[in-house]
Amino acid sequence: MSAGTPINLWLQRKAQTGDFLPKPHHRPGNNHKITDWQKFKAFAQEHGDKTAAQMAELWDDDISPRTISRALKKIGFTRKKNLRLPRTLEATARGVYGSD
């Protein structure tokens, strides 16, 4: 029997760990950037008028706008953000789109 046979490897594992169980495989998981959800909910309420990119800049840790968006979805925070709306309203007020 050579040293690399499965039986010898199992015996080595039994001697080292006390059992024949396979080594646990830790799958790479998410390194959760947001752990205090109450704090995040308060943050979302305070800064809900901002874009995800702006909120990411204001958050305490280094976090991406996509992570902010996923977290907002997770807490059920919904909003429709239209960045062009203020310009449209301003243009309408000036009569840019014509007047009747």
C-alpha positions, 0 to 999 in steps of 0.5 A: 500500500502506498502512502497516498491511498484513501485508506492510509489518508483516512487513518491519518485523518483519524489519528489527527482529528479523532474521526473519519469525517471530511474536512469542513468546506467553508464556502466563500460567503458574503461579508455582510457590510450592514449588521445593525439593521435598526441603525440602517433603517434609521439611516434610510429614513433620514437619507431616503431622498438621496440616491443609493450612490449618495447614501453609500458615501454617507454610510459609516463603512466602505459600501457600494451603492448596489449593497445599499440598494439590496439592503433597502430592498431587504428592509422593504424601503421602496421609492421611485427616484427620478433625477430629471424631475426637478429640471422638468418642473423648472423647465415647465415653470419657465414655459420651455415646453410651450404655453397654451 
